[in-house]
């Protein structure tokens, strides 16, 4: 992920309840929709007992627009009523990033 800095990260950490019918479909739909939003950069996600999804954005305005996007509002409500026992959202400013990648010797 190469982008101008600084940029912003939204870290969504969650615990799901046992019954997650429809969750996977909604998660795929939200990922696809987020990628279409102006200011979207990238998304990373992992889930075991605790789920962590980090989305990256060019600006705080882009994050606010995504938070208020109509289909995303519906997904947020379903998450609170149907899928999550707990979640926390953190919005962070990324000043610097770097990575190690042994798979690609010619990255730079």
N, CA, C and O atoms as CSV, one atom per row, in Angstrom:
chain,resi,resn,atom,element,x,y,z
A,1,UNK,N,N,0.853,-1.166,0.000
A,1,UNK,CA,C,0.000,0.000,0.000
A,1,UNK,C,C,0.902,1.233,0.000
A,1,UNK,O,O,1.556,1.528,1.000
A,2,UNK,N,N,0.934,1.932,-1.092
A,2,UNK,CA,C,1.682,3.183,-1.193
A,2,UNK,C,C,0.676,4.313,-1.305
A,2,UNK,O,O,-0.179,4.312,-2.190
A,3,UNK,N,N,0.783,5.269,-0.406
A,3,UNK,CA,C,-0.126,6.399,-0.427
A,3,UNK,C,C,0.571,7.615,0.165
A,3,UNK,O,O,1.589,7.492,0.847
A,4,UNK,N,N,0.025,8.758,-0.096
A,4,UNK,CA,C,0.561,9.979,0.500
A,4,UNK,C,C,0.304,9.960,2.001
A,4,UNK,O,O,-0.734,9.485,2.461
A,5,UNK,N,N,1.256,10.479,2.750
A,5,UNK,CA,C,1.097,10.560,4.190
A,5,UNK,C,C,0.943,12.013,4.585
A,5,UNK,O,O,1.442,12.878,3.864
A,6,UNK,N,N,0.301,12.326,5.659
A,6,UNK,CA,C,-0.378,11.348,6.501
A,6,UNK,C,C,-1.699,10.896,5.879
A,6,UNK,O,O,-2.266,11.564,5.015
A,7,UNK,N,N,-2.161,9.753,6.342
A,7,UNK,CA,C,-3.481,9.254,6.007
A,7,UNK,C,C,-4.095,8.724,7.291
A,7,UNK,O,O,-3.480,8.833,8.351
A,8,UNK,N,N,-5.272,8.161,7.225
A,8,UNK,CA,C,-5.993,7.787,8.436
A,8,UNK,C,C,-6.386,6.317,8.420
A,8,UNK,O,O,-6.632,5.734,7.364
A,9,UNK,N,N,-6.438,5.734,9.609
A,9,UNK,CA,C,-6.846,4.345,9.779
A,9,UNK,C,C,-8.039,4.302,10.729
A,9,UNK,O,O,-8.056,4.976,11.758
A,10,UNK,N,N,-9.033,3.498,10.365
A,10,UNK,CA,C,-10.159,3.209,11.253
A,10,UNK,C,C,-9.978,1.762,11.688
A,10,UNK,O,O,-10.010,0.844,10.869
A,11,UNK,N,N,-9.788,1.576,12.983
A,11,UNK,CA,C,-9.591,0.238,13.536
A,11,UNK,C,C,-10.890,-0.177,14.213
A,11,UNK,O,O,-11.319,0.428,15.195
A,12,UNK,N,N,-11.505,-1.218,13.669
A,12,UNK,CA,C,-12.768,-1.740,14.190
A,12,UNK,C,C,-12.468,-3.092,14.833
A,12,UNK,O,O,-12.163,-4.060,14.137
A,13,UNK,N,N,-12.556,-3.155,16.159
A,13,UNK,CA,C,-12.293,-4.368,16.918
A,13,UNK,C,C,-13.621,-4.860,17.474
A,13,UNK,O,O,-14.396,-4.074,18.021
A,14,UNK,N,N,-13.893,-6.177,17.336
A,14,UNK,CA,C,-15.222,-6.659,17.722
A,14,UNK,C,C,-15.199,-8.087,18.243
A,14,UNK,O,O,-14.287,-8.870,17.980
A,15,UNK,N,N,-16.257,-8.385,19.000
A,15,UNK,CA,C,-16.567,-9.760,19.417
A,15,UNK,C,C,-17.966,-10.058,18.915
A,15,UNK,O,O,-18.899,-9.289,19.149
A,16,UNK,N,N,-18.106,-11.186,18.218
A,16,UNK,CA,C,-19.413,-11.558,17.683
A,16,UNK,C,C,-20.132,-12.500,18.639
A,16,UNK,O,O,-19.521,-13.175,19.467
A,17,UNK,N,N,-21.458,-12.520,18.492
A,17,UNK,CA,C,-22.262,-13.500,19.219
A,17,UNK,C,C,-22.204,-14.812,18.440
A,17,UNK,O,O,-21.617,-14.865,17.359
A,18,UNK,N,N,-22.803,-15.864,18.977
A,18,UNK,CA,C,-22.749,-17.177,18.338
A,18,UNK,C,C,-23.526,-17.239,17.030
A,18,UNK,O,O,-23.056,-17.848,16.070
A,19,UNK,N,N,-24.690,-16.631,16.970
A,19,UNK,CA,C,-25.525,-16.686,15.765
A,19,UNK,C,C,-25.137,-15.539,14.835
A,19,UNK,O,O,-25.451,-14.379,15.101
A,20,UNK,N,N,-24.459,-15.871,13.754
A,20,UNK,CA,C,-23.996,-14.825,12.829
A,20,UNK,C,C,-24.585,-15.016,11.436
A,20,UNK,O,O,-23.940,-14.710,10.433
A,21,UNK,N,N,-25.804,-15.521,11.380
A,21,UNK,CA,C,-26.460,-15.725,10.090
A,21,UNK,C,C,-26.521,-14.411,9.317
A,21,UNK,O,O,-27.004,-13.402,9.829
A,22,UNK,N,N,-26.027,-14.433,8.082
A,22,UNK,CA,C,-26.033,-13.263,7.217
A,22,UNK,C,C,-24.826,-12.359,7.382
A,22,UNK,O,O,-24.649,-11.417,6.608
A,23,UNK,N,N,-23.988,-12.631,8.382
A,23,UNK,CA,C,-22.839,-11.765,8.658
A,23,UNK,C,C,-21.830,-11.767,7.511
A,23,UNK,O,O,-21.411,-10.704,7.054
A,24,UNK,N,N,-21.440,-12.941,7.048
A,24,UNK,CA,C,-20.413,-13.037,6.002
A,24,UNK,C,C,-20.829,-12.298,4.742
A,24,UNK,O,O,-20.024,-11.602,4.123
A,25,UNK,N,N,-22.085,-12.453,4.367
A,25,UNK,CA,C,-22.586,-11.780,3.168
A,25,UNK,C,C,-22.543,-10.264,3.339
A,25,UNK,O,O,-22.143,-9.544,2.424
A,26,UNK,N,N,-22.955,-9.783,4.510
A,26,UNK,CA,C,-22.955,-8.351,4.767
A,26,UNK,C,C,-21.522,-7.825,4.802
A,26,UNK,O,O,-21.252,-6.744,4.279
A,27,UNK,N,N,-20.607,-8.570,5.407
A,27,UNK,CA,C,-19.208,-8.137,5.476
A,27,UNK,C,C,-18.622,-8.000,4.071
A,27,UNK,O,O,-17.926,-7.026,3.785
A,28,UNK,N,N,-18.894,-8.956,3.205
A,28,UNK,CA,C,-18.407,-8.875,1.819
A,28,UNK,C,C,-19.017,-7.685,1.091
A,28,UNK,O,O,-18.328,-6.990,0.345
A,29,UNK,N,N,-20.293,-7.454,1.305
A,29,UNK,CA,C,-20.975,-6.321,0.675
A,29,UNK,C,C,-20.378,-5.000,1.160
A,29,UNK,O,O,-20.160,-4.092,0.358
A,30,UNK,N,N,-20.110,-4.881,2.466
A,30,UNK,CA,C,-19.559,-3.647,3.012
A,30,UNK,C,C,-18.129,-3.418,2.513
A,30,UNK,O,O,-17.745,-2.282,2.234
A,31,UNK,N,N,-17.350,-4.481,2.400
A,31,UNK,CA,C,-15.994,-4.337,1.870
A,31,UNK,C,C,-16.030,-3.831,0.428
A,31,UNK,O,O,-15.285,-2.922,0.061
A,32,UNK,N,N,-16.888,-4.418,-0.369
A,32,UNK,CA,C,-17.035,-3.997,-1.760
A,32,UNK,C,C,-17.489,-2.537,-1.845
A,32,UNK,O,O,-16.971,-1.765,-2.652
A,33,UNK,N,N,-18.449,-2.172,-1.017
A,33,UNK,CA,C,-18.977,-0.810,-1.018
A,33,UNK,C,C,-17.924,0.196,-0.537
A,33,UNK,O,O,-17.798,1.282,-1.103
A,34,UNK,N,N,-17.171,-0.164,0.503
A,34,UNK,CA,C,-16.125,0.729,1.019
A,34,UNK,C,C,-15.101,1.030,-0.071
A,34,UNK,O,O,-14.650,2.167,-0.206
A,35,UNK,N,N,-14.738,0.018,-0.844
A,35,UNK,CA,C,-13.747,0.192,-1.909
A,35,UNK,C,C,-14.209,1.175,-2.979
A,35,UNK,O,O,-13.385,1.714,-3.717
A,36,UNK,N,N,-15.513,1.415,-3.072
A,36,UNK,CA,C,-16.062,2.339,-4.063
A,36,UNK,C,C,-16.130,3.779,-3.550
A,36,UNK,O,O,-16.415,4.698,-4.319
A,37,UNK,N,N,-15.868,3.979,-2.250
A,37,UNK,CA,C,-16.028,5.305,-1.651
A,37,UNK,C,C,-14.833,6.202,-1.969
A,37,UNK,O,O,-13.689,5.747,-1.989
A,38,UNK,N,N,-15.110,7.463,-2.214
A,38,UNK,CA,C,-14.049,8.424,-2.441
A,38,UNK,C,C,-13.188,8.519,-1.187
A,38,UNK,O,O,-13.704,8.631,-0.075
A,39,UNK,N,N,-11.891,8.474,-1.374
A,39,UNK,CA,C,-10.968,8.576,-0.254
A,39,UNK,C,C,-10.559,7.247,0.352
A,39,UNK,O,O,-9.705,7.215,1.237
A,40,UNK,N,N,-11.156,6.133,-0.109
A,40,UNK,CA,C,-10.778,4.808,0.394
A,40,UNK,C,C,-9.397,4.447,-0.139
A,40,UNK,O,O,-9.090,4.697,-1.305
A,41,UNK,N,N,-8.563,3.858,0.722
A,41,UNK,CA,C,-7.227,3.431,0.306
A,41,UNK,C,C,-7.118,1.911,0.296
A,41,UNK,O,O,-6.766,1.326,-0.728
A,42,UNK,N,N,-7.417,1.260,1.427
A,42,UNK,CA,C,-7.217,-0.181,1.534
A,42,UNK,C,C,-7.954,-0.705,2.761
A,42,UNK,O,O,-8.492,0.068,3.554
A,43,UNK,N,N,-7.971,-2.026,2.909
A,43,UNK,CA,C,-8.642,-2.674,4.036
A,43,UNK,C,C,-7.904,-3.957,4.379
A,43,UNK,O,O,-7.486,-4.697,3.489
A,44,UNK,N,N,-7.746,-4.219,5.669
A,44,UNK,CA,C,-7.144,-5.454,6.170
A,44,UNK,C,C,-8.043,-5.988,7.277
A,44,UNK,O,O,-8.588,-5.216,8.066
A,45,UNK,N,N,-8.197,-7.316,7.334
A,45,UNK,CA,C,-9.105,-7.883,8.323
A,45,UNK,C,C,-8.613,-9.248,8.776
A,45,UNK,O,O,-8.050,-10.016,7.996
A,46,UNK,N,N,-8.838,-9.536,10.062
A,46,UNK,CA,C,-8.509,-10.841,10.631
A,46,UNK,C,C,-9.538,-11.157,11.709
A,46,UNK,O,O,-10.027,-10.261,12.397
A,47,UNK,N,N,-9.863,-12.445,11.850
A,47,UNK,CA,C,-10.828,-12.831,12.869
A,47,UNK,C,C,-10.444,-14.192,13.433
A,47,UNK,O,O,-10.149,-15.142,12.708
A,48,UNK,N,N,-10.462,-14.239,14.748
A,48,UNK,CA,C,-10.397,-15.489,15.490
A,48,UNK,C,C,-11.453,-15.312,16.567
A,48,UNK,O,O,-12.634,-15.216,16.233
A,49,UNK,N,N,-11.098,-15.265,17.818
A,49,UNK,CA,C,-12.050,-14.928,18.869
A,49,UNK,C,C,-12.389,-13.444,18.789
A,49,UNK,O,O,-13.537,-13.042,18.978
A,50,UNK,N,N,-11.381,-12.649,18.508
A,50,UNK,CA,C,-11.524,-11.208,18.375
A,50,UNK,C,C,-11.357,-10.847,16.904
A,50,UNK,O,O,-10.430,-11.326,16.250
A,51,UNK,N,N,-12.238,-10.017,16.383
A,51,UNK,CA,C,-12.129,-9.566,14.999
A,51,UNK,C,C,-11.508,-8.188,14.946
A,51,UNK,O,O,-11.823,-7.320,15.760
A,52,UNK,N,N,-10.621,-7.993,13.983
A,52,UNK,CA,C,-10.003,-6.686,13.784
A,52,UNK,C,C,-10.045,-6.369,12.297
A,52,UNK,O,O,-9.517,-7.113,11.470
A,53,UNK,N,N,-10.677,-5.259,11.976
A,53,UNK,CA,C,-10.691,-4.765,10.605
A,53,UNK,C,C,-10.140,-3.352,10.622
A,53,UNK,O,O,-10.593,-2.501,11.387
A,54,UNK,N,N,-9.151,-3.113,9.762
A,54,UNK,CA,C,-8.556,-1.789,9.654
A,54,UNK,C,C,-8.800,-1.293,8.241
A,54,UNK,O,O,-8.397,-1.933,7.270
A,55,UNK,N,N,-9.459,-0.155,8.132
A,55,UNK,CA,C,-9.628,0.467,6.827
A,55,UNK,C,C,-8.809,1.752,6.806
A,55,UNK,O,O,-8.667,2.434,7.821
A,56,UNK,N,N,-8.277,2.065,5.635
A,56,UNK,CA,C,-7.391,3.210,5.472
A,56,UNK,C,C,-8.041,4.223,4.543
A,56,UNK,O,O,-8.629,3.869,3.521
A,57,UNK,N,N,-7.921,5.496,4.924
A,57,UNK,CA,C,-8.624,6.572,4.228
A,57,UNK,C,C,-7.712,7.771,4.037
A,57,UNK,O,O,-6.780,7.989,4.812
A,58,UNK,N,N,-7.990,8.545,2.994
A,58,UNK,CA,C,-7.187,9.727,2.678
A,58,UNK,C,C,-7.467,10.892,3.620
A,58,UNK,O,O,-6.602,11.746,3.813
A,59,UNK,N,N,-8.660,10.943,4.210
A,59,UNK,CA,C,-9.018,12.103,5.040
A,59,UNK,C,C,-10.057,11.728,6.087
A,59,UNK,O,O,-10.721,10.697,5.987
A,60,UNK,N,N,-10.181,12.587,7.093
A,60,UNK,CA,C,-11.236,12.419,8.095
A,60,UNK,C,C,-12.604,12.615,7.457
A,60,UNK,O,O,-13.573,11.971,7.859
A,61,UNK,N,N,-12.692,13.493,6.472
A,61,UNK,CA,C,-13.956,13.710,5.763
A,61,UNK,C,C,-14.412,12.429,5.046
A,61,UNK,O,O,-15.598,12.100,5.057
A,62,UNK,N,N,-13.480,11.718,4.432
A,62,UNK,CA,C,-13.825,10.455,3.759
A,62,UNK,C,C,-14.349,9.438,4.770
A,62,UNK,O,O,-15.293,8.703,4.480
A,63,UNK,N,N,-13.743,9.395,5.949
A,63,UNK,CA,C,-14.202,8.483,7.006
A,63,UNK,C,C,-15.614,8.854,7.440
A,63,UNK,O,O,-16.471,7.982,7.577
A,64,UNK,N,N,-15.858,10.133,7.654
A,64,UNK,CA,C,-17.189,10.578,8.071
A,64,UNK,C,C,-18.232,10.259,7.006
A,64,UNK,O,O,-19.338,9.830,7.332
A,65,UNK,N,N,-17.890,10.463,5.738
A,65,UNK,CA,C,-18.817,10.132,4.651
A,65,UNK,C,C,-19.135,8.643,4.637
A,65,UNK,O,O,-20.284,8.257,4.422
A,66,UNK,N,N,-18.120,7.797,4.866
A,66,UNK,CA,C,-18.343,6.352,4.908
A,66,UNK,C,C,-19.237,5.988,6.100
A,66,UNK,O,O,-20.145,5.168,5.966
A,67,UNK,N,N,-18.983,6.587,7.247
A,67,UNK,CA,C,-19.788,6.305,8.443
A,67,UNK,C,C,-21.259,6.620,8.202
A,67,UNK,O,O,-22.133,5.938,8.737
A,68,UNK,N,N,-21.541,7.647,7.401
A,68,UNK,CA,C,-22.924,8.079,7.148
A,68,UNK,C,C,-23.526,7.488,5.872
A,68,UNK,O,O,-24.673,7.788,5.542
A,69,UNK,N,N,-22.779,6.662,5.156
A,69,UNK,CA,C,-23.291,6.062,3.919
A,69,UNK,C,C,-24.500,5.185,4.260
A,69,UNK,O,O,-24.450,4.410,5.216
A,70,UNK,N,N,-25.567,5.298,3.499
A,70,UNK,CA,C,-26.856,4.684,3.833
A,70,UNK,C,C,-26.773,3.177,4.078
A,70,UNK,O,O,-27.255,2.702,5.106
A,71,UNK,N,N,-26.179,2.420,3.167
A,71,UNK,CA,C,-26.090,0.970,3.344
A,71,UNK,C,C,-25.195,0.614,4.527
A,71,UNK,O,O,-25.434,-0.380,5.212
A,72,UNK,N,N,-24.181,1.412,4.763
A,72,UNK,CA,C,-23.296,1.186,5.900
A,72,UNK,C,C,-24.038,1.442,7.213
A,72,UNK,O,O,-23.814,0.732,8.193
A,73,UNK,N,N,-24.918,2.449,7.244
A,73,UNK,CA,C,-25.742,2.694,8.432
A,73,UNK,C,C,-26.614,1.493,8.759
A,73,UNK,O,O,-26.770,1.139,9.928
A,74,UNK,N,N,-27.185,0.862,7.737
A,74,UNK,CA,C,-28.000,-0.346,7.925
A,74,UNK,C,C,-27.135,-1.464,8.503
A,74,UNK,O,O,-27.551,-2.147,9.439
A,75,UNK,N,N,-25.936,-1.654,7.953
A,75,UNK,CA,C,-25.034,-2.694,8.447
A,75,UNK,C,C,-24.629,-2.425,9.901
A,75,UNK,O,O,-24.547,-3.352,10.707
A,76,UNK,N,N,-24.378,-1.156,10.230
A,76,UNK,CA,C,-24.024,-0.804,11.609
A,76,UNK,C,C,-25.148,-1.194,12.572
A,76,UNK,O,O,-24.897,-1.766,13.633
A,77,UNK,N,N,-26.371,-0.884,12.197
A,77,UNK,CA,C,-27.523,-1.209,13.045
A,77,UNK,C,C,-27.669,-2.725,13.216
A,77,UNK,O,O,-27.899,-3.214,14.323
A,78,UNK,N,N,-27.532,-3.462,12.106
A,78,UNK,CA,C,-27.620,-4.929,12.187
A,78,UNK,C,C,-26.516,-5.488,13.065
A,78,UNK,O,O,-26.731,-6.444,13.810
A,79,UNK,N,N,-25.350,-4.899,12.980
A,79,UNK,CA,C,-24.241,-5.340,13.819
A,79,UNK,C,C,-24.581,-5.213,15.293
A,79,UNK,O,O,-24.312,-6.123,16.076
A,80,UNK,N,N,-25.172,-4.084,15.674
A,80,UNK,CA,C,-25.530,-3.863,17.080
A,80,UNK,C,C,-26.652,-4.790,17.531
A,80,UNK,O,O,-26.643,-5.259,18.669
A,81,UNK,N,N,-27.622,-5.061,16.654
A,81,UNK,CA,C,-28.780,-5.856,17.071
A,81,UNK,C,C,-28.600,-7.355,16.853
A,81,UNK,O,O,-29.191,-8.156,17.578
A,82,UNK,N,N,-27.786,-7.752,15.855
A,82,UNK,CA,C,-27.756,-9.165,15.460
A,82,UNK,C,C,-26.408,-9.871,15.610
A,82,UNK,O,O,-26.395,-11.084,15.821
A,83,UNK,N,N,-25.279,-9.175,15.512
A,83,UNK,CA,C,-24.013,-9.888,15.358
A,83,UNK,C,C,-22.962,-9.641,16.424
A,83,UNK,O,O,-22.161,-10.535,16.698
A,84,UNK,N,N,-22.931,-8.480,17.027
A,84,UNK,CA,C,-21.837,-8.154,17.953
A,84,UNK,C,C,-22.306,-8.109,19.397
A,84,UNK,O,O,-23.382,-7.599,19.708
A,85,UNK,N,N,-21.459,-8.662,20.279
A,85,UNK,CA,C,-21.687,-8.476,21.709
A,85,UNK,C,C,-20.905,-7.253,22.192
A,85,UNK,O,O,-21.222,-6.675,23.231
A,86,UNK,N,N,-19.889,-6.870,21.431
A,86,UNK,CA,C,-19.049,-5.732,21.786
A,86,UNK,C,C,-18.279,-5.286,20.556
A,86,UNK,O,O,-17.898,-6.110,19.725
A,87,UNK,N,N,-18.050,-3.985,20.437
A,87,UNK,CA,C,-17.089,-3.482,19.457
A,87,UNK,C,C,-16.530,-2.147,19.908
A,87,UNK,O,O,-17.107,-1.459,20.750
A,88,UNK,N,N,-15.393,-1.797,19.326
A,88,UNK,CA,C,-14.753,-0.517,19.596
A,88,UNK,C,C,-14.177,-0.003,18.283
A,88,UNK,O,O,-13.631,-0.769,17.489
A,89,UNK,N,N,-14.305,1.302,18.063
A,89,UNK,CA,C,-13.787,1.940,16.861
A,89,UNK,C,C,-12.732,2.957,17.273
A,89,UNK,O,O,-12.947,3.758,18.183
A,90,UNK,N,N,-11.604,2.916,16.601
A,90,UNK,CA,C,-10.541,3.887,16.831
A,90,UNK,C,C,-10.195,4.528,15.488
A,90,UNK,O,O,-10.075,3.834,14.478
A,91,UNK,N,N,-10.039,5.831,15.478
A,91,UNK,CA,C,-9.621,6.547,14.276
A,91,UNK,C,C,-8.237,7.112,14.565
A,91,UNK,O,O,-8.044,7.840,15.538
A,92,UNK,N,N,-7.282,6.772,13.716
A,92,UNK,CA,C,-5.882,7.134,13.956
A,92,UNK,C,C,-5.286,7.830,12.739
A,92,UNK,O,O,-5.662,7.554,11.600
A,93,UNK,N,N,-4.371,8.716,12.995
A,93,UNK,CA,C,-3.615,9.373,11.927
A,93,UNK,C,C,-2.313,8.603,11.729
A,93,UNK,O,O,-1.562,8.391,12.681
A,94,UNK,N,N,-2.051,8.189,10.505
A,94,UNK,CA,C,-0.833,7.449,10.179
A,94,UNK,C,C,0.194,8.451,9.662
A,94,UNK,O,O,0.025,9.034,8.591
A,95,UNK,N,N,1.236,8.638,10.421
A,95,UNK,CA,C,2.308,9.560,10.047
A,95,UNK,C,C,3.403,8.850,9.265
A,95,UNK,O,O,4.067,9.448,8.419
A,96,UNK,N,N,3.581,7.570,9.560
A,96,UNK,CA,C,4.682,6.822,8.962
A,96,UNK,C,C,4.263,5.371,8.879
A,96,UNK,O,O,3.542,4.878,9.747
A,97,UNK,N,N,4.708,4.684,7.842
A,97,UNK,CA,C,4.530,3.235,7.768
A,97,UNK,C,C,5.734,2.620,7.079
A,97,UNK,O,O,6.428,3.283,6.308
A,98,UNK,N,N,5.972,1.376,7.356
A,98,UNK,CA,C,7.027,0.624,6.692
A,98,UNK,C,C,6.658,-0.836,6.778
A,98,UNK,O,O,5.807,-1.221,7.580
A,99,UNK,N,N,7.289,-1.648,5.960
A,99,UNK,CA,C,6.967,-3.074,5.967
A,99,UNK,C,C,8.175,-3.911,5.621
A,99,UNK,O,O,9.147,-3.420,5.046
A,100,UNK,N,N,8.105,-5.157,5.971
A,100,UNK,CA,C,9.057,-6.186,5.576
A,100,UNK,C,C,8.303,-7.157,4.703
A,100,UNK,O,O,7.201,-7.577,5.056
A,101,UNK,N,N,8.866,-7.520,3.582
A,101,UNK,CA,C,8.229,-8.473,2.688
A,101,UNK,C,C,9.299,-9.330,2.054
A,101,UNK,O,O,9.938,-8.924,1.084
A,102,UNK,N,N,9.493,-10.510,2.598
A,102,UNK,CA,C,10.503,-11.438,2.107
A,102,UNK,C,C,10.049,-12.139,0.827
A,102,UNK,O,O,10.854,-12.803,0.173
A,103,UNK,N,N,8.789,-12.004,0.465
A,103,UNK,CA,C,8.259,-12.680,-0.723
A,103,UNK,C,C,8.622,-11.979,-2.020
A,103,UNK,O,O,8.623,-12.607,-3.078
A,104,UNK,N,N,8.931,-10.694,-1.958
A,104,UNK,CA,C,9.176,-9.914,-3.167
A,104,UNK,C,C,10.501,-9.172,-3.023
A,104,UNK,O,O,10.567,-8.114,-2.399
A,105,UNK,N,N,11.535,-9.730,-3.597
A,105,UNK,CA,C,12.872,-9.154,-3.466
A,105,UNK,C,C,13.035,-7.854,-4.249
A,105,UNK,O,O,13.978,-7.102,-4.004
A,106,UNK,N,N,12.121,-7.580,-5.192
A,106,UNK,CA,C,12.238,-6.394,-6.039
A,106,UNK,C,C,11.152,-5.375,-5.766
A,106,UNK,O,O,10.693,-4.700,-6.687
A,107,UNK,N,N,10.734,-5.252,-4.518
A,107,UNK,CA,C,9.647,-4.340,-4.195
A,107,UNK,C,C,9.991,-2.892,-4.514
A,107,UNK,O,O,9.148,-2.175,-5.054
A,108,UNK,N,N,11.194,-2.440,-4.201
A,108,UNK,CA,C,11.514,-1.019,-4.336
A,108,UNK,C,C,12.671,-0.825,-5.278
A,108,UNK,O,O,13.087,0.308,-5.520
